[in-house]
Amino acid sequence: MKKIGIVGIIITDRSMAVEVQRVLSDSGDIIIGRMGVPDKANGVNAIALIVEGSNEEISALTGRLGRLDAVSVKSAVTTVEVE
């Protein structure tokens, strides 16, 4: 059963952007929307994802991201089910 979710990612060290991109590319099949916002004044970069997948797929993505240095991630999975 697939659900719609939102994943927020904050990167505090720009050198980690390549690794974040690698993880996102690996999970590209569940990402249906993405927006990135660099905050140069505070030295952070934010990425917002809209995802569509099973709880396990979304958890796997956030788990991989959360294990990266200088990366913070939070997710929210809605009760909306899709096919």
GROMACS elastic network, one bead per residue, 0.5 to 0.9 nm:
[ bonds ]
;  ai    aj funct       b0    kb
    1    53     6  0.75949   500
    1    54     6  0.57562   500
    1    55     6  0.82937   500
    1    81     6  0.68577   500
    1    82     6  0.73295   500
    1    83     6  0.71954   500
    2    52     6  0.61825   500
    2    55     6  0.74332   500
    2    80     6  0.84682   500
    2    81     6  0.56904   500
    2    82     6  0.54722   500
    2    83     6  0.63485   500
    3    51     6  0.80773   500
    3    52     6  0.55109   500
    3    53     6  0.54729   500
    3    54     6  0.60224   500
    3    55     6  0.73283   500
    3    77     6  0.68640   500
    3    78     6  0.65358   500
    3    79     6  0.66839   500
    3    80     6  0.55826   500
    3    82     6  0.58217   500
    3    83     6  0.85008   500
    4    50     6  0.72103   500
    4    51     6  0.57306   500
    4    53     6  0.67751   500
    4    54     6  0.86829   500
    4    76     6  0.88479   500
    4    77     6  0.61414   500
    4    78     6  0.57214   500
    4    79     6  0.75731   500
    4    80     6  0.60102   500
    4    81     6  0.68196   500
    4    82     6  0.74149   500
    5    49     6  0.82027   500
    5    50     6  0.58689   500
    5    51     6  0.50902   500
    5    52     6  0.62843   500
    5    53     6  0.79735   500
    5    58     6  0.78442   500
    5    75     6  0.70841   500
    5    76     6  0.55389   500
    5    78     6  0.55939   500
    5    79     6  0.88067   500
    5    80     6  0.86668   500
    6    48     6  0.72010   500
    6    49     6  0.56442   500
    6    51     6  0.60523   500
    6    52     6  0.88627   500
    6    74     6  0.83696   500
    6    75     6  0.55647   500
    6    76     6  0.52934   500
    6    77     6  0.64102   500
    6    78     6  0.82020   500
    7    47     6  0.81716   500
    7    48     6  0.58744   500
    7    49     6  0.50114   500
    7    50     6  0.65326   500
    7    51     6  0.73711   500
    7    58     6  0.85963   500
    7    62     6  0.75781   500
    7    73     6  0.70153   500
    7    74     6  0.57882   500
    7    76     6  0.65466   500
    7    77     6  0.85651   500
    8    46     6  0.73197   500
    8    47     6  0.59916   500
    8    49     6  0.64495   500
    8    72     6  0.81654   500
    8    73     6  0.55689   500
    8    74     6  0.52765   500
    8    75     6  0.61856   500
    8    76     6  0.87785   500
    9    45     6  0.81549   500
    9    46     6  0.56467   500
    9    47     6  0.50352   500
    9    48     6  0.63528   500
    9    49     6  0.82012   500
    9    62     6  0.89445   500
    9    65     6  0.81887   500
    9    66     6  0.89475   500
    9    71     6  0.69069   500
    9    72     6  0.57217   500
    9    74     6  0.67423   500
    9    75     6  0.87699   500
   10    44     6  0.66985   500
   10    45     6  0.57122   500
   10    47     6  0.65305   500
   10    48     6  0.89349   500
   10    70     6  0.81480   500
   10    71     6  0.56923   500
   10    72     6  0.51125   500
   10    73     6  0.64373   500
   11    14     6  0.66286   500
   11    16     6  0.72425   500
   11    17     6  0.73548   500
   11    20     6  0.86658   500
   11    43     6  0.87663   500
   11    44     6  0.56593   500
   11    45     6  0.51310   500
   11    46     6  0.64172   500
   11    47     6  0.83007   500
   11    69     6  0.88443   500
   11    70     6  0.58048   500
   11    72     6  0.65876   500
   11    73     6  0.88784   500
   12    15     6  0.89652   500
   12    16     6  0.83378   500
   12    42     6  0.89838   500
   12    43     6  0.64435   500
   12    45     6  0.66246   500
   12    46     6  0.89574   500
   12    69     6  0.89446   500
   12    70     6  0.52306   500
   12    71     6  0.64786   500
   12    72     6  0.83426   500
   13    16     6  0.58519   500
   13    17     6  0.77304   500
   13    43     6  0.77851   500
   13    44     6  0.71907   500
   13    45     6  0.84196   500
   13    69     6  0.83325   500
   13    70     6  0.56433   500
   13    71     6  0.78268   500
   14    17     6  0.54031   500
   14    18     6  0.83984   500
   14    43     6  0.83506   500
   14    44     6  0.77232   500
   14    45     6  0.75985   500
   14    70     6  0.86803   500
   15    18     6  0.68190   500
   15    19     6  0.82748   500
   16    19     6  0.53869   500
   16    20     6  0.62489   500
   16    21     6  0.86585   500
   16    68     6  0.78327   500
   16    69     6  0.74829   500
   16    70     6  0.71830   500
   16    71     6  0.77443   500
   17    20     6  0.50027   500
   17    21     6  0.60320   500
   17    22     6  0.85730   500
   17    45     6  0.89748   500
   18    21     6  0.51007   500
   18    22     6  0.62693   500
   18    23     6  0.88585   500
   19    23     6  0.64054   500
   19    24     6  0.86720   500
   19    65     6  0.88648   500
   19    68     6  0.80616   500
   20    23     6  0.52143   500
   20    24     6  0.62019   500
   20    25     6  0.85850   500
   20    65     6  0.67412   500
   20    68     6  0.79697   500
   20    71     6  0.83334   500
   21    24     6  0.50075   500
   21    25     6  0.60044   500
   21    26     6  0.85458   500
   22    25     6  0.51285   500
   22    26     6  0.62407   500
   22    27     6  0.87754   500
   23    26     6  0.51125   500
   23    27     6  0.64206   500
   23    28     6  0.85809   500
   23    61     6  0.73936   500
   23    64     6  0.71104   500
   23    65     6  0.69929   500
   24    27     6  0.51176   500
   24    28     6  0.58612   500
   24    31     6  0.80322   500
   24    61     6  0.77095   500
   24    65     6  0.85924   500
   25    29     6  0.83446   500
   26    29     6  0.78993   500
   26    61     6  0.88296   500
   27    30     6  0.59607   500
   27    31     6  0.68625   500
   27    57     6  0.83003   500
   27    58     6  0.88902   500
   27    60     6  0.89428   500
   27    61     6  0.66651   500
   28    31     6  0.51402   500
   28    32     6  0.80279   500
   29    32     6  0.78691   500
   29    51     6  0.89653   500
   29    52     6  0.85829   500
   29    53     6  0.86449   500
   30    50     6  0.86040   500
   30    51     6  0.54106   500
   30    52     6  0.51277   500
   30    53     6  0.55342   500
   30    54     6  0.88683   500
   30    57     6  0.77460   500
   30    58     6  0.78834   500
   31    34     6  0.73743   500
   31    49     6  0.67358   500
   31    50     6  0.60791   500
   31    52     6  0.64132   500
   31    53     6  0.83974   500
   32    49     6  0.75999   500
   32    50     6  0.56708   500
   32    51     6  0.54904   500
   32    52     6  0.66961   500
   33    48     6  0.81646   500
   33    49     6  0.56331   500
   33    51     6  0.69821   500
   34    47     6  0.69916   500
   34    48     6  0.56934   500
   34    50     6  0.64033   500
   34    51     6  0.88698   500
   35    46     6  0.82494   500
   35    47     6  0.56149   500
   35    48     6  0.52327   500
   35    49     6  0.66167   500
   35    50     6  0.89923   500
   36    45     6  0.72512   500
   36    46     6  0.56678   500
   36    48     6  0.64082   500
   36    49     6  0.87950   500
   37    44     6  0.88172   500
   37    45     6  0.58545   500
   37    46     6  0.51302   500
   37    47     6  0.63033   500
   37    48     6  0.85112   500
   38    41     6  0.88686   500
   38    43     6  0.79705   500
   38    44     6  0.63990   500
   38    46     6  0.62044   500
   38    47     6  0.85573   500
   39    42     6  0.56998   500
   39    43     6  0.59142   500
   39    44     6  0.52767   500
   39    45     6  0.55961   500
   39    46     6  0.75602   500
   40    44     6  0.64944   500
   40    45     6  0.77320   500
   41    44     6  0.80518   500
   42    45     6  0.87882   500
   51    58     6  0.74381   500
   51    77     6  0.88050   500
   52    57     6  0.89236   500
   52    58     6  0.79890   500
   52    82     6  0.79397   500
   53    56     6  0.79115   500
   53    57     6  0.58686   500
   53    58     6  0.62067   500
   53    82     6  0.86889   500
   54    57     6  0.51846   500
   54    58     6  0.63180   500
   54    59     6  0.84917   500
   55    58     6  0.52635   500
   55    59     6  0.59764   500
   55    60     6  0.84942   500
   55    77     6  0.76743   500
   56    59     6  0.50567   500
   56    60     6  0.60145   500
   56    61     6  0.86594   500
   57    60     6  0.51003   500
   57    61     6  0.63606   500
   57    62     6  0.88030   500
   58    61     6  0.51970   500
   58    62     6  0.63126   500
   58    63     6  0.84792   500
   58    75     6  0.82708   500
   58    77     6  0.83068   500
   59    62     6  0.51750   500
   59    63     6  0.58279   500
   59    64     6  0.85087   500
   59    75     6  0.84451   500
   60    63     6  0.50461   500
   60    64     6  0.61704   500
   60    65     6  0.86270   500
   61    64     6  0.53555   500
   61    65     6  0.63207   500
   61    66     6  0.85699   500
   62    65     6  0.50816   500
   62    66     6  0.58691   500
   62    67     6  0.86428   500
   62    73     6  0.65190   500
   62    74     6  0.73225   500
   62    75     6  0.71982   500
   63    66     6  0.50355   500
   63    67     6  0.63730   500
   63    73     6  0.85822   500
   64    67     6  0.54585   500
   64    68     6  0.70835   500
   65    68     6  0.55553   500
   65    69     6  0.88717   500
   65    71     6  0.68311   500
   65    72     6  0.76494   500
   65    73     6  0.67872   500
   66    69     6  0.79405   500
   66    71     6  0.63001   500
   66    72     6  0.60062   500
   66    73     6  0.57957   500
   66    74     6  0.85700   500
   67    71     6  0.77806   500
   67    72     6  0.88336   500
   68    71     6  0.56605   500
   68    72     6  0.82650   500
   69    72     6  0.84457   500
   77    80     6  0.84021   500
   78    81     6  0.80847   500
